[in-house]
Amino acid sequence: MPEPATPSPYADFIAGLPKAELHVHHVGSASPRIVSELAARHPGTVPSDLDELREFYTFTDFAHFIRVYLAVVDLIKEPEDVRLLTYEVATEMAAQRVRYAELTLTPYTSVQAGVPIEAFVEAVEDARVAAERDHGIMLRWIYDVPGEFGLPSAEETLRYALDHRPEALVGFGLGGPEVGVDRPQFKPVFDQARAAGLHSVPHAGETTGPQTVWDAVRDLGAERIGHGTSAAQDPELLAYLAEHGIPVEVCPTSNIATRAVERLEDHPVGRMVEAGVVVTVNSDDPPMFNTTLTREYEIAADLLRLDERGIADLSRTAVRSSFLDGAGKVQLLGEIDRYVDDYAEGARGVAGGAPG
């Protein structure tokens, strides 16, 4: 994880700020403790020792990250694994004051591992209800197509979405490697998903050029772009995203870890914002990248030179860019506003009570 030269002056404010996360992966959010437990239960290629796990998670490039990610995917073999992982992820997000998250699930890989889709849906829905009851966090699902498995995985994922649709399913995505996995081939599947009322949220432009983002918009009807890092290379594309209000889900630490961006100071998020593109801040696969959503907000505040007002606006933007229902958005935006007001009042109180 990129470390700041100095601690963020807004760390306390960010820690308590009610937040929403729109780009975070189910398996990729497995904490080392949970991965260690799963690895002990299902011995194989993933070490169960915590020190060895940290070394295992030191990525050399994006291809290496994909290999590690899929190795952890292989640990999710039983419905109990799915339920445990989902609830634990929600618990850790809630501890960061994440009040709403659209968690990206990849049911295809779990079903291939032997978990029936009916059991998968029951497990994630049971964990969602329990997490909201116990921690007050609202979860919604995005079904992700693992692009490395080609069109058949997309067709199967669509079938799961249509025939075994969980109550909280809101979106349909496309992840995995971009190189050699052209987005246009998935157009018929995304057309059907959108016709069924699911929102289109593919990854694009993380490790490939702007054309992949154009393909996601034009062929897949993308309503948000996952990563979209290379969009900054194309002023026309940035203008298009801004004009059509298509948000980009930015994940700074992830981009450094997978070498999509060489240095944090070179991250294109500033150019996106200057072009008028809607930007949300996200953690992607936080334990794998040794980060948190709170840390990503600190990084974004530094990159974009934001004060507390601007940081709060990042959180509001995530809520407005989400697929939460209207009443839920009003409720969560109200929470953010109250927090900002209370924090400012507390700061004024401290200043007023300071010795003259």
PAVO-537439 format. One record per residue: y, z, x of N, C-alpha, C in turn. Coordinates in steps of 0.05 Angstrom, whole numbers, padded with zeros to 5 digits, always signed. Layout:
REM residues N
YZXYZXYZX/...
END
This chain:
REM residues 356
-00024+00000+00017+00000+00000+00000+00025+00000+00017/+00044-00018+00012+00068-00018+00028+00083+00009+00024/+00090+00022+00046+00104+00047+00045+00134+00044+00048/+00150+00058+00033+00178+00056+00035+00188+00068+00061/+00210+00057+00072+00222+00068+00096+00231+00097+00091/+00242+00101+00067+00250+00128+00058+00240+00132+00030/+00236+00157+00022+00227+00162-00006+00247+00150-00026/+00237+00140-00048+00255+00129-00069+00273+00151-00080/+00299+00145-00082+00317+00165-00093+00313+00168-00123/+00297+00150-00135+00292+00150-00164+00264+00159-00170/+00250+00171-00151+00221+00178-00155+00217+00196-00179/+00234+00217-00181+00231+00235-00203+00236+00222-00230/+00257+00206-00231+00264+00191-00256+00241+00173-00264/+00230+00158-00245+00209+00139-00251+00183+00154-00260/+00178+00176-00247+00153+00191-00253+00152+00199-00282/+00175+00207-00293+00176+00217-00320+00182+00196-00341/+00190+00172-00332+00197+00150-00351+00174+00140-00367/+00175+00140-00393+00154+00127-00409+00152+00098-00402/+00128+00088-00397+00124+00061-00387+00102+00046-00402/+00104+00020-00401+00083+00003-00412+00073-00015-00389/+00048-00021-00389+00036-00039-00369+00022-00062-00383/+00027-00086-00373+00017-00110-00386-00003-00126-00369/-00005-00119-00343-00023-00134-00326-00038-00114-00309/-00061-00105-00320-00077-00085-00306-00106-00090-00314/-00124-00091-00294-00152-00099-00299-00170-00074-00302/-00188-00077-00320-00207-00056-00328-00223-00046-00304/-00239-00064-00293-00256-00056-00270-00239-00051-00246/-00218-00067-00242-00201-00063-00219-00185-00037-00219/-00185-00023-00242-00172+00003-00244-00190+00026-00239/-00215+00020-00231-00234+00042-00226-00225+00058-00202/-00222+00084-00206-00213+00102-00184-00236+00105-00164/-00230+00111-00139-00251+00114-00119-00273+00135-00128/-00264+00156-00141-00284+00176-00150-00304+00163-00169/-00294+00147-00188-00312+00135-00207-00329+00113-00194/-00317+00098-00176-00333+00078-00162-00355+00091-00146/-00348+00113-00133-00368+00128-00118-00390+00137-00135/-00384+00147-00159-00404+00157-00177-00422+00134-00187/-00409+00111-00193-00425+00088-00203-00442+00077-00180/-00431+00077-00156-00447+00066-00133-00471+00084-00127/-00468+00110-00131-00491+00128-00127-00512+00124-00148/-00503+00117-00173-00522+00113-00195-00535+00085-00192/-00521+00066-00181-00531+00039-00179-00529+00030-00150/-00546+00040-00132-00544+00033-00103-00545+00003-00099/-00529-00006-00080-00528-00034-00073-00508-00040-00052/-00490-00059-00057-00471-00068-00037-00446-00052-00034/-00441-00034-00054-00416-00018-00053-00422+00010-00042/-00408+00019-00022-00414+00045-00011-00406+00067-00030/-00420+00089-00030-00413+00112-00047-00396+00133-00033/-00395+00131-00006-00379+00150+00009-00349+00142+00006/-00331+00161+00001-00303+00155-00004-00289+00143+00020/-00295+00153+00044-00283+00141+00068-00292+00112+00071/-00317+00107+00067-00327+00080+00069-00315+00062+00048/-00310+00073+00024-00298+00058+00002-00270+00049+00010/-00254+00066+00023-00227+00058+00032-00228+00035+00051/-00248+00035+00069-00251+00013+00088-00260-00012+00073/-00277-00008+00054-00287-00030+00037-00265-00044+00023/-00244-00029+00015-00221-00039+00000-00199-00050+00018/-00203-00053+00043-00182-00064+00061-00186-00095+00062/-00170-00109+00046-00174-00137+00042-00162-00154+00065/-00176-00175+00072-00166-00194+00092-00152-00217+00079/-00160-00225+00055-00147-00247+00041-00156-00246+00012/-00147-00265-00004-00153-00265-00033-00183-00269-00038/-00196-00287-00022-00224-00291-00026-00240-00266-00020/-00232-00250-00001-00245-00225+00005-00241-00205-00018/-00217-00204-00029-00212-00187-00053-00231-00195-00076/-00234-00220-00081-00252-00229-00103-00281-00220-00098/-00290-00221-00073-00317-00212-00067-00320-00182-00072/-00300-00167-00063-00301-00138-00068-00300-00132-00098/-00282-00145-00112-00279-00141-00141-00305-00146-00155/-00318-00168-00149-00343-00175-00163-00365-00155-00155/-00364-00144-00131-00384-00124-00124-00381-00099-00141/-00356-00091-00147-00352-00068-00164-00360-00075-00193/-00354-00100-00201-00362-00109-00228-00392-00105-00232/-00407-00110-00211-00437-00108-00212-00446-00079-00217/-00428-00059-00213-00436-00031-00218-00435-00024-00247/-00423-00041-00264-00420-00035-00292-00445-00047-00306/-00465-00032-00308-00491-00042-00317-00500-00032-00345/-00488-00010-00354-00497+00003-00379-00473+00009-00396/-00476+00011-00422-00454+00018-00440-00440+00044-00432/-00456+00063-00422-00444+00089-00413-00424+00085-00390/-00431+00065-00372-00413+00059-00350-00386+00048-00361/-00388+00031-00381-00364+00018-00393-00347+00040-00406/-00359+00058-00421-00344+00078-00435-00330+00097-00415/-00345+00106-00395-00335+00124-00375-00311+00112-00360/-00314+00087-00351-00293+00074-00337-00268+00071-00354/-00271+00063-00379-00248+00058-00396-00233+00084-00401/-00247+00105-00407-00233+00130-00413-00220+00141-00388/-00233+00138-00365-00221+00149-00340-00196+00133-00333/-00197+00107-00336-00173+00091-00330-00150+00099-00348/-00155+00103-00373-00134+00111-00392-00123+00138-00385/-00140+00157-00377-00132+00183-00369-00113+00182-00345/-00119+00166-00325-00102+00164-00301-00076+00150-00307/-00076+00131-00325-00051+00118-00333-00033+00137-00348/-00045+00152-00366-00029+00171-00382-00016+00192-00364/-00029+00199-00342-00017+00219-00324+00008+00208-00310/+00012+00182-00311+00036+00169-00300+00057+00164-00321/+00053+00174-00344+00071+00169-00367+00069+00141-00377/+00046+00128-00372+00042+00102-00385+00035+00107-00414/+00051+00097-00432+00048+00104-00461+00033+00081-00475/+00034+00057-00463+00021+00034-00476+00011+00016-00453/-00013+00005-00456-00024-00013-00436-00041-00035-00450/-00038-00059-00440-00055-00081-00448-00075-00085-00425/-00099-00074-00429-00119-00073-00408-00136-00099-00408/-00137-00112-00386-00152-00137-00384-00182-00131-00380/-00198-00139-00399-00227-00136-00398-00241-00162-00393/-00263-00161-00379-00279-00186-00374-00307-00181-00385/-00310-00184-00411-00337-00178-00423-00359-00196-00413/-00352-00221-00404-00373-00239-00395-00390-00227-00373/-00377-00215-00353-00392-00204-00331-00409-00180-00339/-00399-00164-00357-00415-00141-00367-00439-00150-00382/-00435-00171-00399-00458-00181-00414-00479-00194-00396/-00469-00208-00375-00487-00220-00356-00503-00198-00341/-00491-00174-00338-00504-00152-00325-00524-00137-00343/-00525-00145-00368-00544-00134-00386-00533-00116-00408/-00507-00114-00410-00494-00097-00432-00490-00116-00456/-00503-00111-00478-00499-00128-00502-00470-00127-00510/-00459-00149-00520-00431-00150-00528-00425-00129-00550/-00444-00124-00568-00439-00104-00588-00435-00076-00576/-00452-00070-00555-00450-00044-00542-00424-00043-00525/-00416-00065-00513-00391-00066-00498-00367-00059-00515/-00366-00073-00538-00344-00068-00557-00344-00039-00567/-00367-00029-00574-00368-00001-00583-00358+00018-00561/-00366+00013-00536-00358+00031-00515-00328+00031-00510/-00316+00007-00508-00287+00007-00502-00271+00017-00526/-00280+00011-00550-00265+00021-00574-00267+00051-00576/-00291+00062-00571-00294+00091-00572-00276+00105-00551/-00275+00093-00527-00258+00104-00505-00228+00102-00513/-00221+00080-00525-00193+00076-00533-00184+00097-00553/-00200+00101-00574-00193+00121-00594-00192+00149-00582/-00211+00155-00565-00211+00182-00552-00187+00185-00534/-00179+00164-00519-00157+00167-00501-00131+00171-00517/-00128+00157-00539-00103+00160-00555-00102+00188-00567/-00125+00197-00576-00127+00225-00587-00121+00246-00566/-00133+00243-00543-00131+00263-00522-00106+00262-00505/-00096+00237-00501-00074+00234-00482-00049+00220-00493/-00051+00210-00518-00028+00197-00530-00022+00170-00519/-00040+00157-00505-00036+00131-00494-00048+00110-00513/-00033+00089-00519-00043+00067-00536-00053+00045-00518/-00078+00036-00524-00090+00014-00509-00095-00010-00527/-00090-00033-00516-00098-00058-00529-00113-00075-00508/-00129-00094-00518-00147-00109-00500-00138-00138-00497/-00141-00148-00472-00139-00177-00467-00166-00185-00456/-00179-00204-00469-00205-00215-00459-00199-00236-00438/-00210-00232-00414-00205-00248-00391-00229-00267-00385/-00223-00292-00381-00243-00311-00373-00246-00311-00343/-00269-00305-00332-00272-00306-00302-00275-00335-00293/-00253-00346-00284-00252-00375-00279-00273-00385-00259/-00282-00368-00241-00301-00376-00221-00328-00384-00234/-00333-00376-00259-00358-00383-00272-00354-00408-00290/-00331-00420-00290-00327-00446-00303-00324-00444-00333/-00325-00468-00345-00321-00471-00374-00341-00455-00391/-00367-00454-00383-00386-00438-00399-00377-00409-00403/-00365-00397-00382-00356-00369-00386-00333-00367-00405/-00316-00388-00406-00294-00388-00425-00305-00391-00454/-00324-00408-00457-00335-00412-00484-00350-00387-00494/-00364-00374-00476-00377-00349-00483-00357-00327-00490/-00336-00325-00473-00315-00304-00478-00302-00309-00505/-00297-00334-00511-00285-00341-00538-00305-00332-00560/-00330-00337-00556-00350-00330-00577-00350-00299-00581/-00348-00284-00559-00347-00255-00562-00322-00247-00578/-00300-00261-00572-00274-00254-00585-00275-00260-00615/-00288-00282-00622-00288-00291-00650-00310-00277-00666/-00333-00273-00654-00356-00262-00669-00359-00232-00668/-00347-00220-00647-00350-00191-00643-00322-00179-00636/-00303-00186-00651-00275-00180-00644-00269-00150-00647/-00262-00137-00626-00254-00109-00628-00227-00106-00642/-00222-00084-00654-00198-00079-00669-00173-00083-00652/-00174-00075-00627-00151-00075-00609-00147-00100-00593/-00162-00121-00598-00160-00145-00582-00135-00161-00590/-00117-00166-00570-00092-00180-00576-00089-00206-00560/-00103-00209-00537-00097-00231-00520-00122-00244-00508/-00117-00268-00496-00138-00284-00484-00128-00294-00457/-00141-00287-00435-00131-00293-00409-00150-00308-00392/-00141-00315-00368-00157-00330-00348-00151-00319-00321/-00172-00308-00307-00168-00296-00281-00187-00309-00260/-00191-00294-00239-00209-00304-00217-00194-00323-00199/-00208-00337-00181-00196-00355-00162-00181-00377-00176/-00159-00385-00165-00144-00408-00175-00151-00434-00161/-00156-00432-00135-00163-00456-00119-00189-00467-00129/-00189-00493-00137-00213-00506-00146-00220-00500-00175/-00203-00485-00189-00208-00478-00217-00184-00488-00233/-00184-00513-00240-00161-00525-00254-00157-00514-00282/-00133-00507-00289-00127-00495-00315-00131-00514-00338/-00125-00541-00336-00128-00558-00359-00156-00559-00371/-00177-00555-00356-00204-00556-00367-00209-00536-00389/-00192-00514-00389-00197-00493-00408-00180-00496-00433/-00166-00518-00436-00148-00523-00458-00162-00520-00486/-00185-00533-00490-00198-00531-00517-00204-00502-00524/-00213-00486-00505-00220-00459-00511-00195-00442-00518/-00173-00446-00502-00148-00432-00508-00136-00441-00534/-00139-00466-00541-00130-00476-00567-00143-00461-00590/-00170-00457-00587-00184-00442-00608-00177-00413-00609/-00173-00401-00585-00165-00373-00584-00138-00368-00597/-00119-00386-00591-00093-00384-00603-00093-00388-00633/-00110-00407-00642-00113-00412-00671-00124-00387-00685/-00139-00371-00670-00151-00347-00682-00131-00323-00680/-00107-00328-00670-00087-00307-00670-00085-00291-00644/-00099-00301-00623-00098-00287-00597-00076-00299-00580/-00062-00282-00565-00040-00291-00548-00051-00301-00521/-00038-00322-00510-00047-00335-00486-00033-00322-00462/-00049-00310-00443-00037-00297-00420-00053-00302-00395/-00054-00328-00386-00070-00334-00362-00056-00326-00336/-00072-00321-00315-00061-00319-00288-00054-00347-00279/-00033-00349-00264-00026-00376-00253-00005-00372-00231/-00007-00389-00210+00013-00389-00189+00012-00365-00171/-00011-00352-00169-00013-00330-00150-00020-00340-00122/-00041-00356-00120-00049-00367-00094-00048-00397-00093/-00037-00409-00114-00033-00438-00114-00003-00443-00120/+00004-00469-00121+00032-00476-00124+00042-00476-00153/+00067-00484-00157+00079-00483-00184+00065-00500-00204/+00050-00521-00196+00036-00538-00215+00017-00522-00232/+00004-00502-00220-00014-00485-00236+00000-00470-00258/+00025-00462-00253+00041-00449-00274+00048-00469-00296/+00056-00493-00288+00062-00514-00307+00037-00520-00324/+00014-00521-00312-00011-00526-00327-00016-00504-00347/-00011-00479-00338-00016-00456-00356+00002-00457-00381/+00027-00466-00376+00046-00467-00398+00040-00491-00416/+00036-00514-00404+00033-00539-00420+00005-00542-00433/-00016-00534-00418-00043-00538-00428-00055-00514-00442/-00047-00490-00433-00059-00466-00444-00040-00451-00463/-00016-00461-00466+00003-00449-00484+00011-00420-00475/+00013-00416-00449+00018-00389-00439+00043-00376-00451/+00039-00352-00461+00062-00336-00472+00073-00316-00451/+00056-00310-00432+00065-00295-00408+00048-00307-00385/+00059-00304-00361+00045-00314-00337+00037-00291-00319/+00011-00289-00313+00001-00269-00295+00008-00276-00267/+00023-00260-00253+00032-00264-00225+00055-00284-00224/+00048-00310-00225+00068-00331-00225+00085-00332-00200/+00075-00321-00178+00090-00318-00153+00103-00344-00144/+00087-00366-00144+00097-00391-00133+00117-00405-00152/+00122-00395-00176+00142-00407-00193+00169-00408-00180/+00174-00389-00162+00200-00388-00149+00205-00412-00131/+00184-00427-00125+00187-00451-00108+00198-00475-00123/+00199-00473-00150+00207-00495-00167+00230-00487-00185/+00255-00494-00178+00277-00486-00195+00275-00496-00224/+00263-00520-00228+00260-00530-00255+00241-00513-00271/+00220-00503-00258+00201-00486-00271+00214-00459-00278/+00229-00448-00260+00243-00422-00265+00261-00426-00289/+00276-00448-00290+00294-00453-00312+00279-00455-00338/+00255-00468-00337+00239-00471-00362+00229-00444-00371/+00219-00428-00353+00209-00401-00361+00232-00384-00373/+00256-00386-00361+00278-00371-00371+00287-00381-00398/+00289-00407-00401+00298-00419-00427+00279-00412-00450/+00253-00412-00444+00233-00407-00465+00225-00378-00467/+00237-00361-00451+00231-00332-00453+00202-00325-00447/+00190-00339-00427+00163-00334-00420+00163-00314-00397/+00154-00289-00402+00155-00269-00381+00135-00274-00359/+00142-00265-00335+00124-00265-00312+00116-00237-00306/+00090-00232-00303+00078-00206-00298+00076-00202-00267/+00096-00189-00256+00098-00186-00227+00083-00162-00217/+00067-00165-00195+00051-00143-00184+00055-00143-00154/+00077-00130-00144+00085-00133-00116+00063-00125-00096/+00052-00101-00098+00033-00092-00078+00008-00109-00078/-00001-00117-00102-00024-00135-00104-00019-00160-00088/+00005-00172-00091+00011-00197-00077+00010-00194-00047/+00018-00171-00037+00016-00166-00008-00013-00162+00001/-00028-00146-00015-00056-00140-00007-00073-00165-00007/-00068-00184-00025-00085-00208-00026-00073-00231-00009/-00050-00225+00005-00036-00245+00022-00024-00268+00006/-00019-00263-00020-00005-00283-00036+00024-00284-00027/+00034-00261-00017+00061-00259-00006+00058-00245+00021/+00071-00255+00042+00066-00245+00069+00079-00218+00073/+00104-00215+00065+00118-00189+00069+00132-00181+00043/+00134-00155+00039+00146-00145+00014+00174-00155+00011/+00189-00155+00033+00217-00164+00031+00220-00194+00024/+00198-00209+00026+00198-00237+00019+00189-00242-00010/+00183-00221-00024+00173-00225-00052+00194-00239-00069/+00185-00259-00084+00204-00276-00099+00215-00264-00125/+00209-00238-00131+00218-00227-00156+00248-00228-00159/+00263-00225-00137+00292-00226-00139+00301-00254-00148/+00289-00275-00137+00296-00302-00145+00290-00308-00174/+00268-00296-00184+00261-00299-00212+00283-00287-00230/+00290-00262-00223+00310-00248-00239+00337-00263-00238/+00345-00273-00214+00370-00287-00212+00370-00313-00229/+00346-00324-00232+00344-00349-00249+00343-00343-00278/+00343-00317-00286+00343-00310-00314+00315-00307-00326/+00294-00307-00309+00267-00304-00319+00262-00275-00327/+00248-00271-00349+00240-00244-00357+00218-00235-00339/+00221-00211-00327+00202-00201-00308+00192-00173-00317/+00166-00170-00317+00154-00143-00321+00141-00134-00295/+00139-00108-00291+00127-00097-00266+00101-00084-00273/+00080-00090-00257+00053-00082-00263+00037-00075-00238/+00014-00063-00241-00002-00053-00218-00027-00069-00212/-00036-00086-00231-00059-00105-00227-00085-00090-00224/-00093-00083-00199-00117-00068-00193-00110-00044-00177/-00097-00024-00188-00083-00003-00172-00100+00012-00152/-00123+00024-00159-00138+00039-00139-00147+00021-00116/-00154-00004-00122-00163-00022-00101-00141-00028-00082/-00116-00028-00091-00093-00034-00074-00078-00008-00066/-00090+00015-00072-00079+00041-00064-00050+00043-00075/-00046+00037-00101-00020+00039-00113-00022+00050-00141/+00000+00052-00154+00002+00061-00182+00025+00046-00195/+00026+00047-00221+00049+00034-00235+00075+00048-00227/+00074+00074-00224+00098+00089-00215+00107+00078-00189/+00089+00074-00170+00097+00063-00143+00108+00035-00146/+00097+00019-00163+00107-00009-00167+00135-00009-00177/+00142+00011-00195+00169+00013-00204+00188+00021-00181/+00179+00038-00164+00195+00046-00141+00201+00021-00123/+00180+00005-00118+00183-00019-00102+00202-00038-00115/+00199-00043-00141+00216-00061-00156+00245-00052-00155/+00249-00026-00159+00276-00015-00158+00289-00021-00131/+00274-00019-00109+00284-00025-00083+00290-00055-00079/+00270-00071-00087+00274-00100-00084+00297-00111-00100/+00300-00101-00124+00321-00111-00142+00347-00095-00141/+00347-00074-00124+00371-00057-00122+00379-00045-00149/+00361-00033-00162+00365-00022-00189+00373+00007-00188/+00390+00016-00206+00395+00044-00210+00378+00053-00234/+00383+00078-00243+00366+00089-00265+00368+00071-00290/+00392+00061-00296+00396+00044-00319+00378+00019-00317/+00379+00006-00293+00363-00018-00289+00333-00012-00290/+00325+00010-00279+00296+00018-00280+00287+00022-00308/+00303+00035-00324+00296+00039-00353+00295+00013-00367/+00312-00006-00359+00311-00033-00372+00285-00047-00365/+00274-00042-00341+00248-00054-00334+00226-00044-00354/+00227-00019-00360+00208-00007-00378+00212-00019-00406/+00237-00021-00415+00243-00033-00441+00233-00062-00442/+00237-00077-00421+00228-00105-00420+00198-00107-00423/+00183-00089-00411+00154-00089-00414+00146-00085-00443/+00159-00066-00456+00153-00061-00484+00159-00086-00501/+00183-00097-00497+00191-00121-00513+00173-00145-00507/+00162-00147-00483+00145-00169-00475+00116-00165-00484/+00110-00142-00494+00082-00135-00501+00075-00147-00528/+00049-00144-00535+00040-00152-00561+00035-00129-00580/+00048-00107-00574+00048-00084-00592+00063-00092-00618/+00054-00081-00640+00067-00087-00666+00096-00077-00666/+00111-00087-00685+00139-00081-00686+00145-00051-00688/+00131-00037-00705+00136-00009-00708+00129+00006-00683/+00108-00002-00669+00101+00011-00644+00122+00007-00623/+00133-00018-00622+00155-00023-00602+00179-00006-00608/+00187-00003-00633+00210+00013-00640+00205+00042-00631/+00181+00052-00636+00174+00080-00629+00176+00084-00599/+00165+00065-00583+00164+00068-00554+00192+00064-00542/+00207+00045-00552+00234+00041-00542+00251+00066-00548/+00246+00079-00571+00260+00103-00577+00253+00126-00557/+00228+00127-00549+00219+00147-00529+00234+00142-00503/+00236+00117-00495+00250+00111-00469+00279+00119-00471/+00292+00112-00494+00320+00119-00497+00325+00149-00496/+00308+00164-00510+00311+00193-00510+00306+00205-00482/+00287+00194-00468+00282+00204-00441+00307+00199-00423/+00318+00175-00425+00342+00169-00408+00365+00187-00415/+00369+00192-00441+00391+00210-00450+00386+00238-00440/+00361+00248-00443+00355+00275-00435+00358+00278-00405/+00349+00258-00390+00350+00259-00361+00379+00260-00352/+00396+00243-00364+00424+00242-00357+00438+00269-00364/+00430+00280-00387+00442+00306-00395+00434+00328-00375/+00409+00327-00367+00399+00346-00347+00414+00344-00320/+00419+00318-00312+00433+00314-00287+00462+00324-00289/+00474+00319-00312+00502+00329-00316+00503+00359-00315/+00482+00371-00327+00480+00401-00327+00478+00412-00299/+00462+00399-00283+00458+00408-00255+00484+00405-00240/+00498+00382-00244+00523+00376-00230+00544+00396-00239/+00545+00402-00265+00565+00421-00275+00561+00449-00266/+00535+00456-00260+00530+00483-00251+00531+00487-00221/+00536+00465-00207+00537+00467-00177+00562+00482-00168/+00561+00496-00146+00584+00510-00136+00607+00490-00130/+00632+00498-00136+00654+00481-00131+00664+00482-00102/
END
